[in-house]
Amino acid sequence: MLEQIRQEVEDVHRFFVRWFTGVAEAAELDAFAARLHPDVQFIGPSGARTDRAGLIGMFEGRHGANPGFAIDITEVQLVHDLGDHIVATYIEWQRGAKNTTPPDNARLTTVLLTRDLKWRHIHETALPPG
């Protein structure tokens, strides 16, 4: 299961990079949206909460807005297998993020995924610089 989670997390973040650097096709946004549970909630490093429509809206209009953007994913861990849901954590290392201060940053992310790997809850915590 851990390898499936790692692949899912890496695939989603590969889409983020492709989208923000302008490489992704429009259909890839639809494929990303299909990965989200209808009741998904995203909590960003600032503590702001966003629902599914807001999360998808964060991408609309930003295609190609950050050509130098890159992400690396490390330390993917399966924290709890709850039967129908899975709790996992990972560290997301961003480089060249235009909308983040500092542009090179890291986040510890906790996710709740359904058994079929729909993203149900995402909570990012900013890690200290360095």
N, C-alpha and C positions, 0 to 999 in steps of 0.2 A: 504493500500500500504506500509506503514511503516513496518509492520510486515514481509511482503514479502522481503523488502530490507534488514531488519535485518537478516532474515534467509539466504538470499543469501550471505551477507558479512560474516556471521559466517561460513557457509558451505565452502566458498572459503578458509578462513583462517584455518579451520580445515584440509582441504587438505594440505595447506602449512606445517602445523605441522606434519601431517602424512608422507608427502613426505620427509621432511628434517630429520625426526627421523627414517626413513627407514621402516615405517609400511605400507605405501601405496603400492598398486599394480601398475604395469606399466600402466594399463588401466586407472587409475585415472588421470594420466597426460593428456591423450587424452580427458577425460571428462572435465578437467579444460580448456584445449585449446578450446573446443567447447563452453565454456562460453564467450570467448573473441570475440569481434567484429573484422572482418577482418582488420579494420583500427585503432584498439586500439593503444593508445599511453600511455606509462607509464613514469612518471617523478618522479624519486626517490628523497630522501631527499638532495642529493648532487646537484640536478638540471639536472643530466644527463637524456637524453631522450632515450627511447627504444621503438621500434615498436613491433608488435606481434611476429615475429620470434625471436627477441632478448629477449623478455619476456619469451617465452617458452624455449629458449636456456639457460636462467638463471637457469632453473630447471634441464635440462638434465645434467647428470654427477654429480649432487649433491644429488642424492637419498641416504639417510642415512648419509649425511655428518655432521649432527648436532644433535646427539642423545639427548641432553639435552634441545632442543629448545621448547619453549611454547609461545603461543599468547593468549591474552584476548582482546576482542572487547567491547568497551563501547561507550556510548553517540551517538548511531546511530540516525541521524536526516535526515528527508526529508526536503531539503532546497527549492527546486523548482520542481514543476510538470509542465513540458513544453509540455505535450501532448504525443509526440512520445519519449521523453527523460525525465529522472529524474536526478536531481542533489541531491546527498546525501553526508553527512560527517559522519565520525566516528573516534574514537581514537583507535589505535592499540598499545597495550602494549606488547612488546617483552621481553622475559627472556631467557638468555643463547644463544643469537645470536652470532655465531662464526664470521660472516663476518661484524659485526657492532660494532662501538665503540661509546659509551660503549655497552657491550653485553646486558645489561638491559636498554631498551630505550622505548620511546613512539613517535608515529607519529600521527599527525592530517592528515587524508586522505580525499580528496574530489574526488568523482567519478561522472562520467556521465554514466548513464546506459540507454540502450534503454528500451522501454516499456516492452519488453519480457526479460529484465534483462541480456542483453549482455553488457559486460564491454567495454565501448567506449573510456573512458579517465580516467586515475588514476593519481592523483597528491598527493604525500606524502610530508609533511613538518615535519622535526624533531622538537620535543618539547624539551625544556631545561631539563636536568637531574633533577630528584627529582620531 
